[in-house]
Amino acid sequence: MPAPRRRSVRLLLTAGALVAVALAALVWASVRDAARADRSGGGAVVEGRPLVAFLGDSWTRGAGATAGRGYAPLTAERLGWGYLHFGIGGSGYSVPGPNDSTYADRVAAAAGSGADVIVVQGSLNERRSTAAALRSAAADTLTRLRAEAPVTARILVVGASYNPGTPDATIDWVNREVAAAAERVGLPFVDPAAENWTDPDDPGVWADPIHPNDRGHALIADRLAPLLVAR
């Protein structure tokens, strides 16, 4: 009889150890997810699904959308993915904006977020910069992002969009410089202005002269989501 009792005790101890390991894994996952959220401007992690991080300006922050539910969460929802956003209004590659934060200042957070895909968006705020300054800053920022992000993380660079408050020619030179920087680093670039993701002549798309409304953000998500799956 002692032998069966010892086997029962061993089985109970083994089961207890497995439960402890499972609980520890759940606690670690909660801490990890909380840490991810703390390093970003917000987001939602979906257990067992890919994570996409968005680095950008006020559009990434959700400006113009109801309750800030802009293209970033909408894109993630269309895919069933989790997301984090590192969007700060007024910022760009070379323009720190009123919050004194360029994209480069958020590279470490985005690269270290654990995201499977990183989207770099914009920025029309470069209208306050110069082509030379943008050229240098974009190349440096994207080079750092590619170097610091995991080798398995996919990065997509998305340019600025035409909008009612900015001359098309300005958006064109901004996108030329960002596209050239992305090409030098070996990253794919998408030009939402050339593809007319948000029609500047459609008043039903805009919350104000430079920010899309709910419909505008939804249109961006509709175009962006398939690109994240395909690449």
N, C-alpha and C positions, 0 to 999 in steps of 0.2 A: 503493500500500500504506500510506503513512503515515496517510491519512484513516481507514481502518478501525481502525487501531491506536488512534487518538485517540478514536474512538467507543467502542471497547472500554474504554479507560481511563475515559472519562466514565461509561459504564454501571457500571463497578466502583465508581467514586467515589459515584455516586448510590445504588447498592445499599448501600454501606458507610454512607452518611449515614442511609438509612432504618433500617438495623439499629441505628445509634447512637441515633436518635430513639426507636425502640421500646424499647431497653434503658433509656434515660433515663426513659421513661414508666413502665416497670415499677418502677424504683428509686423514682420519685416516689410511685407508688401504695403501695409498701411503707412508705415514710416516713410518708405520710399516714395509712395504716391503723394504724401503730404509734403515731402521735401521738394518734389517736382513742382507742385503747385506754388510753394513758397518762393521758388526761384523765378516765377513767371508773373505776368499780370493777371493770370487767371486761367481757368481751363477745367477739364474733366477727364479723368483717366477711366477707360473702359477695360476692365479686367479681361485679359486674354485676347485683346484686339490691338492692332497697330496704333502707334502714337505719332501724331503729326504736330510739329512745332512751327509757329508762324512768327517771323521776325519782321517788323515793319513799323509803319507810322500810325496815324489816327485811323486809317482805314482798317488796319489789322486790329486796332483797339475796339472797333465797332462804332466809330463816330457816325452819326446820322441814322443809326438803326435803333429801333425800340429797345430800351433796356440794354443797349450795347450788344445786342445779339446780331453781330455782323457776319461777314463772309467766313470768318475763321470757324466759329462753332457750327455754322450752317454747312460748311464743307465737310467737317468731321461727321456731322449727323448723316449726311448723304452717304457716307462710306461706312457708318457704324463704327468709327474709330474714336479714340480719345484724342484730346488736343490740349496744347498749351499755347498761350500767345504772349509774345514779347513785343507788344506794340506800344509805342509812346508817341503821342501827338506832337506834330511840329518837327519831328526828327527825320533824319535821312542818313545816307552814307557820310556825307561831309558836313551836314547841317545838324547841330545839336538841338536846336529849337529851344523853347522856353523852359524845358525840363532838363536841359544840359545833358543830353544823352544821345550819342550817335549810335548807329547800328553796331559799330565795333565794340562799344561799351557793353553790348549784350551778347556778343559772340560766345563768350565762355559759358554763360547761362544756357543759351540755346544748344550749344554743342554738347554740354554736359547733362542735358535734360533726359537723356535716354530715348529721344525721339527716333523713330524709324525713318521718318521723312521730315525734312526741314524746308520750309518755304520762306524765301526772302522777298518781300514785297516793296515796290515803289522805288523812288518816291517823288511825288510832285513837289515836295518841299525843296528839292534841289533847284527849283526855279530861283531860289535866293542865293544860289552858289554859282560857280563857274564850271565850264567843261573840264578845265585842267584840274581843279580841286576834286570834282566828282570822279574823274578818271583815276586819280591816285587813291582816293579813299575807297572806292568800290573795289579796286584790285586788291588793296591791302585787306579789306574786310572779308572778301570772299576767299582769299588765300588762307587767312587765319581760320575761317569757318571750316573749310575743307580739311585743313591740317588737324584741327582740334576735335572735330566730330568723329565718331566711330567710322571706320572704313566701310562698314555695312550701311551706314545712314545715307539715304539718297537726298540730294539737295536740288531744289528747283528755284531758279531766280525768275521772278515775275516783275516786269517793268511797271511804269506808271500808266495810268489810264487817262484818256482824254476826259475833260470835264468842262463845264460851262465857264468856270472862273479862271482858266489858264489857257493861254494861246496854244494851239496845236503844235506850232513850231517849237515851243519850249519843251513840251512833252517829248517831241521827236528827238531833240538833242540829248535830253536826259536818257531816253531809252537807248540811243546809240552808244552812249558812254557805258551804261550798265551792261548792255549786251556784249560790248567789246571786252569788258572786264571779266564777265562770265566765261566768254570764249577762251580768254587767256588762262583761266584757272581750270578749264575743262568741264564747266558746269552748263547744263541746259538752260536756255533762256526762252521765256514766252513774252510776247509783246501784246498786252491786252488792248492797247490803243489801236494798233494796226488791225487787230481782229475784232475791234469794236464791241468789246464785252459790255461796256456801258455807254450808250449813245449820248453824247453831250447835248444833242438837240432834242432829246426826249425829256420833257419836264416831269414825266411820271417816274423818273429814275433817281431824282436828286432831292436830298433834304435841304441843301443849300448849294451855293455855286461850286464848292469843291468836295462835298461829301455825298456819297450815295445814300438813298433812303432804304427802307426794308426791301423794296423790290430790286433796287440796284445791288444791294449786297447778295440777294438771292440769285441774281443773274451771274454775279461773279462766282458764287459757289457752284452753280450749274456748269460753268465752263471749267472751273479749276478741279473739281472732284475727279472727273475722268482722267485728267492728266496725272494725278497722283497714283492712280492704279496702274496706268499704262507704263509709267517710267520705272 
